[in-house]
C-alpha cells in the first residue's frame, strides 16, 4: 500500500526537492505552499503522514497542526523547521506534533523519521496491545484510552509513551530510556519536550485518582496504580 503524504512547505525549491525525493521513494505526495492550502487539502483527502513547515504565510504550521488534531488524532505530524529553540520545539509538541526535524537535514534522516511512523510500531518493549490502567482500558494498537467518562484518542507518540510506562509499571523508567525507545535518541531538548507528553497523559488519566505518573526529579518517571 502506497503511503500518502501531505507536505506543506512555503519554500518552492525545498518543497520540490522533498516531494521529488519522496515520490522516487514510492510515496504519494501532495505539496502545498501555505498553511491554508494545506488545511484545504487535509479536509479533502486522507493522508498517512503530515510534514509541516513551521513558518508559513496565511497559516503557520503550529496552527495547521492544531486544526489537523481536531479532525484526526491518529495521523502523525512531523514538523520541518529552521527553528531550534527549546520553546519552539515545545510549542510544536503542544500543538499536536509527534516529531520535528531541523533544517538543514539530509533526506536519509527524513526517511528514517518517517519510517518510524509509517511502520506504526508502537514500541519494542512488549507485544501486548491491551492494558488495564486502574479504571482505564488502554488499546495501544488503536490508540484509544477508554473510561466510563468517555474514550480518548491518543496520538502515536502519546500512545508510545503510555505503552512504555504500562509495560514497566511500578518501575522507574529513566528519561533516556523513554527517549531512546520513543524518539530514537536522548537529546536534551527532546527530554524537555517529552515533559509535554507526560503532562498530557496525566491529564487524560486524571479521572482515576489511583493512577499516577510520578516524576523522580532528574531520573525519570514511574506509572503507579494504587490499590
DRENNUPA-444419 format. One line per 3 residues: number of its first residue (from 1); their letters; for each residue x, y, z of C-alpha. Coordinates in pm, 1 decimal. Each point is the difference from the previous one (the first is absolute). Layout:
! DRENNUPA-444419
NUM	A	X,Y,Z; ...
//
This chain:
! DRENNUPA-444419
1	XXX	0.0,0.0,0.0; 136.1,341.1,-102.4; 32.0,247.8,287.5
4	XXX	-166.3,336.1,-65.8; 195.8,300.2,123.6; -119.7,357.7,52.0
7	XXX	302.4,229.3,-40.8; -53.6,367.0,87.9; 310.6,208.7,-74.6
10	XXX	2.2,364.1,-112.4; 349.0,-13.3,-153.3; -77.0,-118.3,-355.9
13	XXX	354.5,-125.4,-61.2; 19.9,-205.0,319.8; -356.8,-120.5,-42.5
16	XXX	74.7,-127.0,-350.3; 319.3,-176.6,112.1; -174.5,-174.1,292.2
19	XXX	-299.2,-99.4,-212.2; 217.2,-126.1,-285.9; 207.8,-215.1,235.4
22	XXX	-306.9,-139.3,177.2; -174.1,-82.0,-329.0; 314.7,-180.5,-114.6
25	XXX	-19.3,-199.3,323.7; -351.1,-111.3,-90.5; -209.1,239.1,208.9
28	XXX	-305.7,185.8,-127.9; 60.9,366.5,85.4; -230.8,303.0,4.1
31	XXX	205.8,321.9,18.6; -153.6,322.8,129.8; 185.4,331.0,30.5
34	XXX	-195.0,164.0,284.2; -195.3,-100.4,308.7; -344.7,74.6,-138.2
37	XXX	60.1,-213.8,-308.6; 126.9,-274.0,229.1; -316.0,18.6,208.7
40	XXX	-219.4,-23.1,-309.0; 190.3,-303.9,-127.1; -29.0,-172.3,337.7
43	XXX	-376.8,57.1,-2.0; -34.1,-143.5,-349.7; 232.6,-302.4,14.0
46	XXX	119.9,-270.5,237.8; 370.1,-7.1,92.9; 227.5,-241.7,184.1
49	XXX	251.7,266.3,109.8; 15.7,380.7,8.8; 330.5,185.4,-43.7
52	XXX	-45.7,364.8,95.3; 230.5,298.5,-23.4; -39.7,232.4,300.2
55	XXX	42.9,350.7,-140.3; -249.4,32.2,-285.7; -227.8,269.6,-144.3
58	XXX	-375.9,11.7,67.7; 15.9,-271.4,269.9; 308.5,-117.0,188.5
61	XXX	84.8,-363.6,58.1; -97.1,-2.8,367.2; -347.9,136.3,-78.5
64	XXX	-41.5,-249.3,-282.3; 105.3,-284.3,232.1; -264.8,104.4,253.4
67	XXX	-264.8,-12.1,-273.9; 119.0,-343.5,-114.7; -10.0,-131.6,357.4
70	XXX	-359.8,120.1,40.3; -94.0,-206.7,-303.9; 230.7,-299.4,41.7
73	XXX	191.3,-118.8,306.2; 168.0,-288.7,-178.4; 189.0,150.9,-293.2
76	XXX	366.1,66.5,90.1; 124.0,359.5,-31.0; 366.5,71.9,-68.0
79	XXX	118.0,361.3,16.8; 273.8,125.0,-231.5; 143.9,318.5,144.7
82	XXX	297.2,232.3,-4.7; -71.6,76.1,364.4; 198.3,-187.7,262.1
85	XXX	-98.1,186.1,317.1; -140.1,-215.5,280.0; -315.2,215.2,20.7
88	XXX	-74.5,-61.8,-367.6; 41.2,-375.8,37.6; -229.8,-5.9,301.3
91	XXX	-253.4,211.9,-190.9; 11.9,-255.7,-279.6; -72.4,-292.1,231.1
94	XXX	-269.9,196.1,182.1; -178.6,75.8,-327.6; -22.4,-371.3,-76.7
97	XXX	326.9,-79.0,-176.6; 165.3,-339.7,42.8; 354.0,87.5,-104.1
100	XXX	208.6,267.2,-170.0; 300.1,26.3,-226.7; 218.0,311.8,-13.4
103	XXX	120.4,156.3,-325.8; 239.9,-70.8,-159.7; -52.3,-376.7,3.7
106	XXX	81.2,-295.5,-222.6; -269.3,-195.7,-181.2; 131.6,-312.7,172.9
109	XXX	-86.0,151.7,337.5; -346.1,92.6,-124.4; -58.4,-353.8,-131.7
112	XXX	96.9,-148.4,335.8; -230.3,228.7,195.9; -286.8,-68.8,-238.8
115	XXX	55.7,-374.5,16.0; -42.6,1.0,377.9; -357.4,122.7,-46.1
118	XXX	-96.1,-182.1,-317.6; 97.8,-336.9,146.4; -250.0,79.5,277.0
121	XXX	205.1,-193.7,254.4; -110.0,132.3,335.8; 304.3,-125.3,197.5
124	XXX	250.2,-278.7,12.1; -54.8,-62.3,368.9; -270.8,-265.4,-14.2
127	XXX	-251.6,-155.5,-235.8; -293.1,88.0,225.7; -257.4,230.0,-153.6
130	XXX	-259.8,17.4,279.6; 68.4,134.3,347.2; -210.0,56.2,312.3
133	XXX	106.1,327.8,158.4; -214.3,35.4,311.1; -353.2,65.3,-128.4
136	XXX	132.4,64.5,-351.3; 35.6,-239.6,-293.6; 290.4,88.9,-226.9
139	XXX	2.2,-141.9,-353.5; 338.1,108.5,-134.2; -55.0,-155.6,-342.4
142	XXX	-307.1,215.2,-60.3; 140.6,294.8,199.6; -301.1,13.5,231.5
145	XXX	-29.4,54.1,374.2; -346.8,-94.7,126.1; -169.0,102.0,323.7
148	XXX	-355.0,15.5,130.2; 6.2,373.8,-63.5; 73.2,-60.1,-368.1
151	XXX	279.9,-105.7,-238.3; 309.8,200.5,-88.7; 190.2,-43.4,-325.3
154	XXX	375.6,39.4,41.8; 264.2,106.5,-247.4; 260.1,-260.0,-92.2
157	XXX	266.0,157.0,218.9; -239.3,23.5,297.2; -87.6,-367.2,-48.0
160	XXX	366.9,-96.2,-24.2; 86.9,177.3,324.8; -300.9,-145.0,183.6
163	XXX	71.9,-352.1,-124.9; 357.7,27.5,118.9; -121.4,108.1,345.0
166	XXX	-261.9,-278.8,10.7; 253.2,-263.3,-105.0; 222.4,112.0,287.4
169	XXX	-266.4,73.1,261.3; 136.7,58.5,351.8; 353.7,37.5,-136.8
172	XXX	177.3,332.8,-33.6; 64.5,53.9,-368.8; 300.6,217.7,-58.4
175	XXX	-57.2,301.6,-220.9; 264.4,-116.8,-245.8; -169.1,-341.6,-25.7
178	XXX	-326.4,161.8,-107.2; 174.4,230.2,-243.7; 196.6,-278.5,-166.6
181	XXX	-301.3,-231.2,-29.5; -248.6,262.6,-122.1; 209.7,264.0,-177.5
184	XXX	312.2,-197.3,-85.0; 246.4,219.6,191.8; 38.4,171.0,335.5
187	XXX	48.0,358.1,-119.1; -29.6,254.6,283.4; -259.3,210.9,-181.3
190	XXX	-211.6,-306.3,-71.9; 17.4,-79.8,370.1; -148.5,335.4,90.1
193	XXX	-264.8,-38.4,-269.1; -85.4,-349.9,125.8; -136.9,164.0,314.6
196	XXX	-281.9,135.2,-217.1; -106.4,-356.2,-81.7; 17.6,-107.1,365.0
199	XXX	-218.3,297.3,96.7; -255.5,-96.4,-264.7; -11.8,-360.0,122.3
202	XXX	-52.9,116.4,357.5; -292.1,209.0,-120.0; -151.5,-294.9,-186.6
205	XXX	31.8,-223.8,308.8; -126.9,251.1,256.2; -345.7,-161.4,32.8
208	XXX	151.3,-281.1,208.1; 183.8,136.6,307.6; 164.4,-340.1,50.6
211	XXX	197.0,42.7,-323.4; 308.2,214.4,24.8; 304.2,70.7,-214.2
214	XXX	262.5,91.2,256.8; 292.3,221.5,-96.0; 333.1,-93.2,155.2
217	XXX	184.2,326.6,-49.7; 303.4,-35.7,-221.9; -53.4,-375.1,-34.6
220	XXX	-326.0,-91.2,-171.9; -362.0,-101.7,44.6; -199.3,-286.8,146.8
223	XXX	-358.9,-102.4,-69.1; -171.5,-102.0,324.9; -350.2,-136.0,54.4
226	XX	-85.3,13.0,369.3; -223.4,-269.2,143.1
//
